[in-house]
Amino acid sequence: MLDLKGYEWSLVEGAWVTLQVALLSLILAMVLGMLGALAKLSRYRVARLTATTYTTVIRGIPDLVLMMLIFFGGQVLLNNSLYGVNEWLNHYFSASDPNHEWTSYLPDYIEVSPFIAGILTIGFIFGAYMAETFRGAIMAVDKGELEAAKAYGMSSAMSFRRVLLPQMIRHALPGFGNNWLVLLKTTALVSIIGLDDMVRKGSLAAGTTQMPFTFYMAIAVLFLVFTSLSTSVLKWAERRFSIHTR
């Protein structure tokens, strides 16, 4: 059961790809989440409506469906758009100067990388969840402190950086940690679109050796190691940001 038949390094390489996808997706999700939270709390109706539509739609569609839609459907949409632009430019320049042969510098076809598609999809999905987490954390901060910062003459950016952000982190950490753990496990979906992550490496090894239990158990253990380490770091962060608070 413990013999991986020489596929140990293959799983390690896949685990590294999984971590890269997870961390880069997390960065994108944090950026989208913060923008979404600020938009939902904005006084502008268009911003609130856009952010609400984003979070409602994304949280209502299964992750696997979004992954397939963005990877396959997005690729078709992108290439059809390029074809249409090239045709329009060709027609426009040919009509303006029939004797001049126009050369397009746009590519005829773009193949979307599974790595990029996986990061964009997972980051886009969890940006909606992060938006709700960050919105709740912002609302938990005492508004009187923001008013005091404004009374001291701080700009909006300075009051956000010095007053709002340090306090909202403490309130956001529990929800943030939960989202990160789910995001980490969601990276298993990128194997569906052909990325050589840990799950795909293990699946190929299991098919070759006819030892599915061994390799899928190894994948489960690796994910458990990642989530356990993440939980330890998150607990430390919660203690760190809860100093001098009840």
PAGU-930291 format. One record per atom (N, C-alpha, C): x, y, z; residue number from 1; atom name; residue in three letters. Coordinates in steps of 0.2 Angstrom, whole numbers. Example, Ala and Ser with C-alpha at 12.3 -4.5 7.8 and 13.67 -1.06 7.14 Angstrom:
       X       Y       Z   num   atome   residu
      66     -28      39     1       N      ALA
      62     -22      39     1      CA      ALA
      66     -16      39     1       C      ALA
      64     -11      35     2       N      SER
      68      -5      36     2      CA      SER
      64       0      39     2       C      SER
//
This chain:
       X       Y       Z   num   atome   residu
       4      -6       0     1       N      MET
       0       0       0     1      CA      MET
       4       6       0     1       C      MET
      10       6       3     2       N      LEU
      14      12       4     2      CA      LEU
      19      12      -2     2       C      LEU
      19       8      -7     3       N      ASP
      24       8     -12     3      CA      ASP
      20      11     -18     3       C      ASP
      23      17     -20     4       N      LEU
      21      21     -25     4      CA      LEU
      24      20     -32     4       C      LEU
      28      14     -33     5       N      LYS
      30      12     -39     5      CA      LYS
      34      17     -43     5       C      LYS
      38      21     -39     6       N      GLY
      42      26     -42     6      CA      GLY
      39      33     -44     6       C      GLY
      32      33     -43     7       N      TYR
      29      39     -44     7      CA      TYR
      29      45     -39     7       C      TYR
      33      44     -34     8       N      GLU
      33      49     -29     8      CA      GLU
      35      56     -31     8       C      GLU
      40      57     -35     9       N      TRP
      42      63     -38     9      CA      TRP
      36      66     -43     9       C      TRP
      33      62     -46    10       N      SER
      27      64     -50    10      CA      SER
      22      67     -46    10       C      SER
      20      64     -40    11       N      LEU
      15      67     -36    11      CA      LEU
      18      74     -33    11       C      LEU
      24      74     -31    12       N      VAL
      27      80     -28    12      CA      VAL
      27      86     -33    12       C      VAL
      28      84     -40    13       N      GLU
      28      89     -45    13      CA      GLU
      20      92     -45    13       C      GLU
      16      87     -45    14       N      GLY
       9      89     -46    14      CA      GLY
       6      93     -40    14       C      GLY
       9      91     -34    15       N      ALA
       7      95     -28    15      CA      ALA
      10     102     -28    15       C      ALA
      16     103     -31    16       N      TRP
      18     110     -32    16      CA      TRP
      14     114     -37    16       C      TRP
      11     111     -42    17       N      VAL
       7     114     -47    17      CA      VAL
       0     116     -43    17       C      VAL
      -2     111     -39    18       N      THR
      -8     113     -35    18      CA      THR
      -7     119     -30    18       C      THR
      -2     119     -27    19       N      LEU
       0     125     -23    19      CA      LEU
       0     131     -26    19       C      LEU
       3     131     -32    20       N      GLN
       4     137     -36    20      CA      GLN
      -3     140     -38    20       C      GLN
      -8     135     -41    21       N      VAL
     -14     137     -43    21      CA      VAL
     -18     140     -37    21       C      VAL
     -18     136     -31    22       N      ALA
     -21     138     -25    22      CA      ALA
     -19     145     -23    22       C      ALA
     -13     147     -22    23       N      LEU
     -10     153     -20    23      CA      LEU
     -12     159     -25    23       C      LEU
     -11     158     -31    24       N      LEU
     -12     163     -36    24      CA      LEU
     -20     164     -36    24       C      LEU
     -24     159     -36    25       N      SER
     -31     160     -35    25      CA      SER
     -33     164     -29    25       C      SER
     -30     163     -24    26       N      LEU
     -31     166     -18    26      CA      LEU
     -30     174     -18    26       C      LEU
     -24     175     -21    27       N      ILE
     -23     182     -22    27      CA      ILE
     -28     186     -27    27       C      ILE
     -30     183     -32    28       N      LEU
     -35     185     -36    28      CA      LEU
     -42     186     -32    28       C      LEU
     -44     181     -29    29       N      ALA
     -50     181     -25    29      CA      ALA
     -50     186     -20    29       C      ALA
     -44     188     -16    30       N      MET
     -44     193     -11    30      CA      MET
     -45     200     -15    30       C      MET
     -42     201     -21    31       N      VAL
     -43     207     -24    31      CA      VAL
     -50     208     -26    31       C      VAL
     -53     203     -29    32       N      LEU
     -60     204     -31    32      CA      LEU
     -64     204     -25    32       C      LEU
     -63     200     -20    33       N      GLY
     -67     201     -14    33      CA      GLY
     -67     208     -11    33       C      GLY
     -61     211     -10    34       N      MET
     -61     217      -7    34      CA      MET
     -65     223     -12    34       C      MET
     -64     222     -18    35       N      LEU
     -67     227     -23    35      CA      LEU
     -75     225     -22    35       C      LEU
     -77     219     -22    36       N      GLY
     -84     218     -21    36      CA      GLY
     -87     220     -15    36       C      GLY
     -83     219      -9    37       N      ALA
     -86     221      -3    37      CA      ALA
     -86     229      -3    37       C      ALA
     -81     233      -5    38       N      LEU
     -82     240      -5    38      CA      LEU
     -87     242     -10    38       C      LEU
     -88     239     -16    39       N      ALA
     -94     240     -20    39      CA      ALA
    -101     239     -17    39       C      ALA
    -101     234     -13    40       N      LYS
    -108     232     -10    40      CA      LYS
    -110     237      -4    40       C      LYS
    -104     240      -2    41       N      LEU
    -105     245       4    41      CA      LEU
    -105     253       1    41       C      LEU
    -104     253      -6    42       N      SER
    -104     260      -9    42      CA      SER
    -111     263      -9    42       C      SER
    -110     270      -9    43       N      ARG
    -116     274     -10    43      CA      ARG
    -119     274     -17    43       C      ARG
    -115     272     -21    44       N      TYR
    -117     272     -28    44      CA      TYR
    -121     266     -30    44       C      TYR
    -127     267     -33    45       N      ARG
    -132     261     -34    45      CA      ARG
    -129     256     -39    45       C      ARG
    -126     259     -44    46       N      VAL
    -123     255     -50    46      CA      VAL
    -118     250     -47    46       C      VAL
    -114     252     -43    47       N      ALA
    -108     248     -40    47      CA      ALA
    -111     243     -35    47       C      ALA
    -116     245     -31    48       N      ARG
    -120     240     -27    48      CA      ARG
    -123     234     -31    48       C      ARG
    -127     236     -36    49       N      LEU
    -130     232     -41    49      CA      LEU
    -125     227     -44    49       C      LEU
    -120     230     -47    50       N      THR
    -115     225     -50    50      CA      THR
    -112     220     -45    50       C      THR
    -110     222     -39    51       N      ALA
    -107     218     -35    51      CA      ALA
    -112     213     -32    51       C      ALA
    -118     215     -31    52       N      THR
    -123     210     -29    52      CA      THR
    -125     205     -35    52       C      THR
    -125     207     -41    53       N      THR
    -126     202     -46    53      CA      THR
    -120     197     -47    53       C      THR
    -114     200     -46    54       N      TYR
    -108     195     -46    54      CA      TYR
    -108     190     -41    54       C      TYR
    -110     192     -35    55       N      THR
    -110     187     -29    55      CA      THR
    -115     182     -30    55       C      THR
    -121     185     -32    56       N      THR
    -127     180     -32    56      CA      THR
    -126     175     -38    56       C      THR
    -124     177     -44    57       N      VAL
    -123     173     -49    57      CA      VAL
    -118     168     -48    57       C      VAL
    -112     170     -46    58       N      ILE
    -106     165     -45    58      CA      ILE
    -108     160     -39    58       C      ILE
    -111     162     -34    59       N      ARG
    -112     158     -29    59      CA      ARG
    -118     153     -30    59       C      ARG
    -122     154     -36    60       N      GLY
    -127     150     -37    60      CA      GLY
    -126     145     -43    60       C      GLY
    -120     145     -46    61       N      ILE
    -118     140     -51    61      CA      ILE
    -112     136     -48    61       C      ILE
    -113     129     -50    62       N      PRO
    -108     124     -47    62      CA      PRO
    -101     126     -50    62       C      PRO
     -96     125     -46    63       N      ASP
     -89     126     -48    63      CA      ASP
     -87     123     -54    63       C      ASP
     -89     116     -55    64       N      LEU
     -87     112     -60    64      CA      LEU
     -90     115     -67    64       C      LEU
     -96     118     -67    65       N      VAL
     -99     120     -72    65      CA      VAL
     -96     127     -74    65       C      VAL
     -94     131     -70    66       N      LEU
     -90     137     -71    66      CA      LEU
     -83     136     -74    66       C      LEU
     -80     130     -71    67       N      MET
     -73     129     -74    67      CA      MET
     -74     127     -81    67       C      MET
     -79     122     -83    68       N      MET
     -79     120     -90    68      CA      MET
     -82     126     -94    68       C      MET
     -86     130     -92    69       N      LEU
     -89     136     -96    69      CA      LEU
     -83     141     -97    69       C      LEU
     -79     143     -92    70       N      ILE
     -73     147     -94    70      CA      ILE
     -68     145     -98    70       C      ILE
     -66     138     -97    71       N      PHE
     -61     135    -101    71      CA      PHE
     -63     134    -108    71       C      PHE
     -68     130    -109    72       N      PHE
     -70     129    -116    72      CA      PHE
     -75     134    -119    72       C      PHE
     -80     137    -116    73       N      GLY
     -84     142    -118    73      CA      GLY
     -80     148    -119    73       C      GLY
     -76     150    -114    74       N      GLY
     -72     156    -115    74      CA      GLY
     -67     156    -121    74       C      GLY
     -64     150    -122    75       N      GLN
     -59     149    -127    75      CA      GLN
     -63     150    -134    75       C      GLN
     -69     148    -135    76       N      VAL
     -73     148    -141    76      CA      VAL
     -75     156    -142    76       C      VAL
     -77     159    -137    77       N      LEU
     -79     166    -137    77      CA      LEU
     -73     170    -139    77       C      LEU
     -68     169    -136    78       N      LEU
     -62     173    -137    78      CA      LEU
     -60     173    -145    78       C      LEU
     -59     167    -147    79       N      ASN
     -57     166    -154    79      CA      ASN
     -62     168    -159    79       C      ASN
     -69     167    -158    80       N      ASN
     -74     170    -162    80      CA      ASN
     -73     178    -162    80       C      ASN
     -72     181    -156    81       N      SER
     -71     188    -156    81      CA      SER
     -65     190    -160    81       C      SER
     -60     186    -160    82       N      LEU
     -54     188    -164    82      CA      LEU
     -55     188    -171    82       C      LEU
     -59     182    -173    83       N      TYR
     -60     181    -180    83      CA      TYR
     -65     187    -183    83       C      TYR
     -70     189    -178    84       N      GLY
     -74     195    -180    84      CA      GLY
     -70     201    -181    84       C      GLY
     -66     203    -177    85       N      VAL
     -62     209    -177    85      CA      VAL
     -57     209    -183    85       C      VAL
     -54     203    -184    86       N      ASN
     -50     203    -190    86      CA      ASN
     -54     204    -197    86       C      ASN
     -60     201    -197    87       N      GLU
     -64     202    -203    87      CA      GLU
     -66     209    -204    87       C      GLU
     -68     212    -198    88       N      TRP
     -70     219    -199    88      CA      TRP
     -64     224    -201    88       C      TRP
     -58     223    -198    89       N      LEU
     -52     227    -200    89      CA      LEU
     -51     226    -207    89       C      LEU
     -51     219    -209    90       N      ASN
     -49     218    -216    90      CA      ASN
     -54     221    -221    90       C      ASN
     -61     221    -219    91       N      HIS
     -66     224    -223    91      CA      HIS
     -65     232    -223    91       C      HIS
     -63     235    -217    92       N      TYR
     -62     242    -217    92      CA      TYR
     -57     245    -221    92       C      TYR
     -51     241    -220    93       N      PHE
     -45     244    -224    93      CA      PHE
     -45     242    -231    93       C      PHE
     -48     237    -233    94       N      SER
     -49     235    -240    94      CA      SER
     -54     240    -243    94       C      SER
     -59     243    -240    95       N      ALA
     -64     247    -243    95      CA      ALA
     -60     254    -243    95       C      ALA
     -56     256    -239    96       N      SER
     -53     263    -239    96      CA      SER
     -47     263    -244    96       C      SER
     -44     257    -245    97       N      ASP
     -38     257    -250    97      CA      ASP
     -38     250    -253    97       C      ASP
     -42     250    -259    98       N      PRO
     -42     243    -262    98      CA      PRO
     -35     241    -264    98       C      PRO
     -31     245    -266    99       N      ASN
     -24     243    -269    99      CA      ASN
     -19     241    -263    99       C      ASN
     -21     242    -257   100       N      HIS
     -16     241    -252   100      CA      HIS
     -18     234    -248   100       C      HIS
     -14     229    -248   101       N      GLU
     -15     223    -245   101      CA      GLU
     -14     224    -237   101       C      GLU
     -19     223    -234   102       N      TRP
     -19     224    -226   102      CA      TRP
     -16     218    -223   102       C      TRP
     -12     218    -218   103       N      THR
      -9     212    -214   103      CA      THR
     -12     213    -207   103       C      THR
     -15     208    -204   104       N      SER
     -17     208    -198   104      CA      SER
     -12     206    -193   104       C      SER
     -11     210    -187   105       N      TYR
      -6     208    -182   105      CA      TYR
      -9     204    -177   105       C      TYR
     -16     203    -177   106       N      LEU
     -19     199    -172   106      CA      LEU
     -19     192    -173   106       C      LEU
     -18     188    -168   107       N      PRO
     -18     181    -169   107      CA      PRO
     -24     178    -172   107       C      PRO
     -24     173    -176   108       N      ASP
     -30     169    -178   108      CA      ASP
     -33     165    -173   108       C      ASP
     -29     162    -169   109       N      TYR
     -32     158    -164   109      CA      TYR
     -27     158    -157   109       C      TYR
     -31     158    -152   110       N      ILE
     -27     158    -145   110      CA      ILE
     -30     152    -141   110       C      ILE
     -25     148    -139   111       N      GLU
     -26     143    -135   111      CA      GLU
     -26     145    -127   111       C      GLU
     -31     144    -123   112       N      VAL
     -31     146    -116   112      CA      VAL
     -27     141    -112   112       C      VAL
     -22     143    -108   113       N      SER
     -19     138    -104   113      CA      SER
     -23     135     -99   113       C      SER
     -23     129     -97   114       N      PRO
     -27     126     -92   114      CA      PRO
     -25     129     -85   114       C      PRO
     -18     131     -84   115       N      PHE
     -16     134     -78   115      CA      PHE
     -19     141     -77   115       C      PHE
     -19     145     -82   116       N      ILE
     -22     151     -82   116      CA      ILE
     -29     151     -81   116       C      ILE
     -32     146     -85   117       N      ALA
     -40     146     -84   117      CA      ALA
     -42     143     -77   117       C      ALA
     -38     139     -74   118       N      GLY
     -39     137     -68   118      CA      GLY
     -39     142     -62   118       C      GLY
     -33     146     -63   119       N      ILE
     -32     152     -58   119      CA      ILE
     -38     157     -59   119       C      ILE
     -40     159     -65   120       N      LEU
     -45     164     -66   120      CA      LEU
     -52     161     -64   120       C      LEU
     -53     155     -65   121       N      THR
     -60     152     -63   121      CA      THR
     -60     152     -56   121       C      THR
     -55     149     -52   122       N      ILE
     -56     148     -45   122      CA      ILE
     -55     155     -42   122       C      ILE
     -51     159     -44   123       N      GLY
     -51     166     -41   123      CA      GLY
     -57     170     -42   123       C      GLY
     -60     169     -48   124       N      PHE
     -67     172     -49   124      CA      PHE
     -72     170     -45   124       C      PHE
     -72     163     -44   125       N      ILE
     -77     160     -40   125      CA      ILE
     -77     162     -32   125       C      ILE
     -71     162     -30   126       N      PHE
     -70     163     -23   126      CA      PHE
     -70     171     -21   126       C      PHE
     -69     175     -26   127       N      GLY
     -69     182     -25   127      CA      GLY
     -76     184     -23   127       C      GLY
     -81     180     -25   128       N      ALA
     -88     181     -23   128      CA      ALA
     -89     179     -16   128       C      ALA
     -86     174     -13   129       N      TYR
     -87     172      -6   129      CA      TYR
     -82     177      -2   129       C      TYR
     -77     179      -4   130       N      MET
     -72     183      -1   130      CA      MET
     -76     190       0   130       C      MET
     -80     192      -5   131       N      ALA
     -83     199      -5   131      CA      ALA
     -88     199       1   131       C      ALA
     -92     193       2   132       N      GLU
     -96     193       8   132      CA      GLU
     -93     193      15   132       C      GLU
     -87     189      15   133       N      THR
     -83     189      21   133      CA      THR
     -80     196      23   133       C      THR
     -77     199      18   134       N      PHE
     -74     206      19   134      CA      PHE
     -80     211      20   134       C      PHE
     -86     210      17   135       N      ARG
     -91     215      19   135      CA      ARG
     -93     215      26   135       C      ARG
     -94     208      28   136       N      GLY
     -96     207      35   136      CA      GLY
     -91     210      40   136       C      GLY
     -84     209      38   137       N      ALA
     -79     211      43   137      CA      ALA
     -79     219      43   137       C      ALA
     -80     222      37   138       N      ILE
     -80     230      37   138      CA      ILE
     -86     232      41   138       C      ILE
     -91     229      41   139       N      MET
     -97     231      45   139      CA      MET
     -96     230      52   139       C      MET
     -92     226      54   140       N      ALA
     -91     224      61   140      CA      ALA
     -86     230      64   140       C      ALA
     -83     234      60   141       N      VAL
     -78     239      63   141      CA      VAL
     -83     245      66   141       C      VAL
     -81     247      71   142       N      ASP
     -85     253      74   142      CA      ASP
     -84     259      70   142       C      ASP
     -90     261      67   143       N      LYS
     -90     267      63   143      CA      LYS
     -88     273      66   143       C      LYS
     -88     274      73   144       N      GLY
     -85     280      76   144      CA      GLY
     -78     281      75   144       C      GLY
     -74     275      75   145       N      GLU
     -67     276      74   145      CA      GLU
     -66     279      67   145       C      GLU
     -70     277      62   146       N      LEU
     -69     279      55   146      CA      LEU
     -70     287      55   146       C      LEU
     -76     289      59   147       N      GLU
     -77     296      59   147      CA      GLU
     -72     300      63   147       C      GLU
     -69     297      68   148       N      ALA
     -63     300      71   148      CA      ALA
     -57     301      67   148       C      ALA
     -56     296      62   149       N      ALA
     -50     297      58   149      CA      ALA
     -52     302      53   149       C      ALA
     -58     303      51   150       N      LYS
     -60     308      46   150      CA      LYS
     -59     315      49   150       C      LYS
     -61     315      56   151       N      ALA
     -60     321      60   151      CA      ALA
     -53     324      61   151       C      ALA
     -49     319      61   152       N      TYR
     -42     320      62   152      CA      TYR
     -38     322      55   152       C      TYR
     -42     322      50   153       N      GLY
     -40     325      43   153      CA      GLY
     -37     319      39   153       C      GLY
     -38     313      41   154       N      MET
     -36     307      37   154      CA      MET
     -40     307      30   154       C      MET
     -36     305      25   155       N      SER
     -40     304      18   155      CA      SER
     -43     297      19   155       C      SER
     -47     296      14   156       N      SER
     -51     289      14   156      CA      SER
     -46     284      13   156       C      SER
     -41     284       9   157       N      ALA
     -36     279       8   157      CA      ALA
     -32     278      15   157       C      ALA
     -30     284      18   158       N      MET
     -26     283      24   158      CA      MET
     -30     280      30   158       C      MET
     -37     282      31   159       N      SER
     -41     279      36   159      CA      SER
     -42     272      34   159       C      SER
     -43     270      28   160       N      PHE
     -43     263      26   160      CA      PHE
     -37     259      28   160       C      PHE
     -31     261      27   161       N      ARG
     -25     258      28   161      CA      ARG
     -23     257      36   161       C      ARG
     -25     263      39   162       N      ARG
     -23     263      46   162      CA      ARG
     -28     261      51   162       C      ARG
     -34     262      49   163       N      VAL
     -40     261      54   163      CA      VAL
     -44     255      52   163       C      VAL
     -47     255      46   164       N      LEU
     -51     250      44   164      CA      LEU
     -48     243      43   164       C      LEU
     -43     243      39   165       N      LEU
     -40     237      37   165      CA      LEU
     -37     233      43   165       C      LEU
     -33     236      48   166       N      PRO
     -31     232      53   166      CA      PRO
     -36     229      58   166       C      PRO
     -42     232      58   167       N      GLN
     -47     230      63   167      CA      GLN
     -51     225      59   167       C      GLN
     -53     225      53   168       N      MET
     -57     221      49   168      CA      MET
     -53     214      48   168       C      MET
     -47     214      48   169       N      ILE
     -43     208      47   169      CA      ILE
     -45     203      53   169       C      ILE
     -46     205      59   170       N      ARG
     -47     201      64   170      CA      ARG
     -54     198      63   170       C      ARG
     -59     202      61   171       N      HIS
     -66     199      60   171      CA      HIS
     -66     195      54   171       C      HIS
     -62     196      49   172       N      ALA
     -62     192      43   172      CA      ALA
     -59     185      43   172       C      ALA
     -54     185      47   173       N      LEU
     -50     179      47   173      CA      LEU
     -54     172      48   173       C      LEU
     -59     171      52   174       N      PRO
     -63     165      52   174      CA      PRO
     -66     163      46   174       C      PRO
     -69     168      43   175       N      GLY
     -72     167      36   175      CA      GLY
     -67     166      31   175       C      GLY
     -62     170      31   176       N      PHE
     -56     169      26   176      CA      PHE
     -53     162      26   176       C      PHE
     -52     160      32   177       N      GLY
     -49     153      33   177      CA      GLY
     -53     148      30   177       C      GLY
     -60     148      31   178       N      ASN
     -64     143      29   178      CA      ASN
     -64     144      21   178       C      ASN
     -64     150      18   179       N      ASN
     -64     150      11   179      CA      ASN
     -58     147       8   179       C      ASN
     -52     149      11   180       N      TRP
     -45     146       9   180      CA      TRP
     -45     139       9   180       C      TRP
     -48     135      14   181       N      LEU
     -48     128      14   181      CA      LEU
     -52     125       9   181       C      LEU
     -58     128       8   182       N      VAL
     -62     126       2   182      CA      VAL
     -59     127      -4   182       C      VAL
     -56     133      -5   183       N      LEU
     -52     134     -12   183      CA      LEU
     -47     129     -13   183       C      LEU
     -43     128      -8   184       N      LEU
     -37     123      -8   184      CA      LEU
     -40     116     -11   184       C      LEU
     -46     114      -8   185       N      LYS
     -48     108     -11   185      CA      LYS
     -52     108     -18   185       C      LYS
     -54     114     -19   186       N      THR
     -57     115     -26   186      CA      THR
     -52     115     -31   186       C      THR
     -46     116     -30   187       N      THR
     -41     115     -35   187      CA      THR
     -40     108     -38   187       C      THR
     -43     103     -35   188       N      ALA
     -44      97     -38   188      CA      ALA
     -48      97     -45   188       C      ALA
     -52     102     -46   189       N      LEU
     -56     102     -52   189      CA      LEU
     -52     104     -58   189       C      LEU
     -46     107     -57   190       N      VAL
     -42     109     -63   190      CA      VAL
     -39     103     -67   190       C      VAL
     -40      97     -64   191       N      SER
     -38      91     -67   191      CA      SER
     -43      89     -73   191       C      SER
     -49      92     -72   192       N      ILE
     -54      90     -77   192      CA      ILE
     -52      94     -84   192       C      ILE
     -49      99     -84   193       N      ILE
     -47     103     -90   193      CA      ILE
     -40     102     -92   193       C      ILE
     -37      96     -89   194       N      GLY
     -30      94     -92   194      CA      GLY
     -24      97     -89   194       C      GLY
     -25     100     -83   195       N      LEU
     -19     103     -80   195      CA      LEU
     -16      97     -76   195       C      LEU
      -9      96     -76   196       N      ASP
      -5      91     -73   196      CA      ASP
      -4      93     -66   196       C      ASP
     -10      93     -62   197       N      ASP
      -9      94     -55   197      CA      ASP
      -9      88     -51   197       C      ASP
      -9      88     -45   198       N      MET
      -8      82     -40   198      CA      MET
     -13      77     -42   198       C      MET
     -20      79     -43   199       N      VAL
     -25      74     -44   199      CA      VAL
     -24      71     -51   199       C      VAL
     -22      74     -56   200       N      ARG
     -21      71     -63   200      CA      ARG
     -15      67     -63   200       C      ARG
     -10      69     -59   201       N      LYS
      -4      65     -59   201      CA      LYS
      -6      58     -55   201       C      LYS
      -9      58     -50   202       N      GLY
     -11      52     -46   202      CA      GLY
     -16      48     -50   202       C      GLY
     -21      51     -54   203       N      SER
     -25      47     -58   203      CA      SER
     -22      43     -64   203       C      SER
     -17      47     -67   204       N      LEU
     -13      43     -72   204      CA      LEU
      -9      38     -69   204       C      LEU
      -6      39     -63   205       N      ALA
      -2      33     -60   205      CA      ALA
      -6      28     -58   205       C      ALA
     -12      29     -56   206       N      ALA
     -17      24     -53   206      CA      ALA
     -19      20     -59   206       C      ALA
     -20      23     -65   207       N      GLY
     -22      19     -71   207      CA      GLY
     -17      15     -74   207       C      GLY
     -11      17     -73   208       N      THR
      -5      14     -76   208      CA      THR
      -4       8     -71   208       C      THR
      -4       8     -65   209       N      THR
      -2       3     -60   209      CA      THR
      -8      -1     -58   209       C      THR
     -14       1     -60   210       N      GLN
     -20      -2     -57   210      CA      GLN
     -20      -3     -50   210       C      GLN
     -18       3     -47   211       N      MET
     -18       4     -39   211      CA      MET
     -21      10     -37   211       C      MET
     -28      11     -39   212       N      PRO
     -32      17     -37   212      CA      PRO
     -32      19     -30   212       C      PRO
     -33      14     -26   213       N      PHE
     -33      15     -18   213      CA      PHE
     -27      18     -16   213       C      PHE
     -21      16     -18   214       N      THR
     -15      18     -15   214      CA      THR
     -14      25     -17   214       C      THR
     -15      27     -24   215       N      PHE
     -13      34     -26   215      CA      PHE
     -18      39     -24   215       C      PHE
     -25      37     -24   216       N      TYR
     -30      42     -21   216      CA      TYR
     -29      43     -14   216       C      TYR
     -27      38     -10   217       N      MET
     -26      39      -3   217      CA      MET
     -20      43      -2   217       C      MET
     -14      43      -6   218       N      ALA
      -9      47      -6   218      CA      ALA
     -11      54      -7   218       C      ALA
     -15      55     -12   219       N      ILE
     -18      62     -14   219      CA      ILE
     -22      65      -8   219       C      ILE
     -26      61      -5   220       N      ALA
     -30      63       1   220      CA      ALA
     -25      65       7   220       C      ALA
     -20      61       8   221       N      VAL
     -15      63      13   221      CA      VAL
     -11      69      12   221       C      VAL
     -10      70       6   222       N      LEU
      -6      77       4   222      CA      LEU
     -11      83       5   222       C      LEU
     -17      82       3   223       N      PHE
     -22      87       4   223      CA      PHE
     -23      88      12   223       C      PHE
     -23      83      15   224       N      LEU
     -24      84      23   224      CA      LEU
     -18      87      26   224       C      LEU
     -12      86      23   225       N      VAL
      -6      89      26   225      CA      VAL
      -6      97      24   225       C      VAL
      -8      99      18   226       N      PHE
      -9     106      16   226      CA      PHE
     -14     109      21   226       C      PHE
     -20     106      22   227       N      THR
     -25     109      26   227      CA      THR
     -23     110      33   227       C      THR
     -20     105      35   228       N      SER
     -18     105      42   228      CA      SER
     -13     111      44   228       C      SER
      -8     111      39   229       N      LEU
      -3     117      40   229      CA      LEU
      -7     124      39   229       C      LEU
     -11     124      35   230       N      SER
     -15     130      34   230      CA      SER
     -19     132      40   230       C      SER
     -22     127      43   231       N      THR
     -26     128      49   231      CA      THR
     -22     131      55   231       C      THR
     -15     128      55   232       N      SER
     -11     130      60   232      CA      SER
      -9     137      59   232       C      SER
      -8     139      53   233       N      VAL
      -6     146      52   233      CA      VAL
     -12     151      53   233       C      VAL
     -18     149      51   234       N      LEU
     -23     153      52   234      CA      LEU
     -25     154      60   234       C      LEU
     -24     149      64   235       N      LYS
     -25     149      71   235      CA      LYS
     -20     154      74   235       C      LYS
     -13     154      72   236       N      TRP
      -8     159      74   236      CA      TRP
     -10     166      72   236       C      TRP
     -13     167      66   237       N      ALA
     -15     173      64   237      CA      ALA
     -21     176      68   237       C      ALA
     -25     172      70   238       N      GLU
     -31     174      74   238      CA      GLU
     -29     176      81   238       C      GLU
     -24     172      84   239       N      ARG
     -21     174      90   239      CA      ARG
     -17     181      89   239       C      ARG
     -13     182      84   240       N      ARG
      -9     188      83   240      CA      ARG
     -14     194      82   240       C      ARG
     -19     193      78   241       N      PHE
     -23     199      77   241      CA      PHE
     -29     200      83   241       C      PHE
     -29     196      88   242       N      SER
     -33     197      93   242      CA      SER
     -30     199     100   242       C      SER
     -24     201      99   243       N      ILE
     -20     203     105   243      CA      ILE
     -23     210     108   243       C      ILE
     -24     210     114   244       N      HIS
     -27     216     118   244      CA      HIS
     -35     217     116   244       C      HIS
     -38     211     114   245       N      THR
     -45     212     113   245      CA      THR
     -49     206     117   245       C      THR
     -55     208     118   246       N      ARG
     -59     203     122   246      CA      ARG
     -63     199     117   246       C      ARG
//
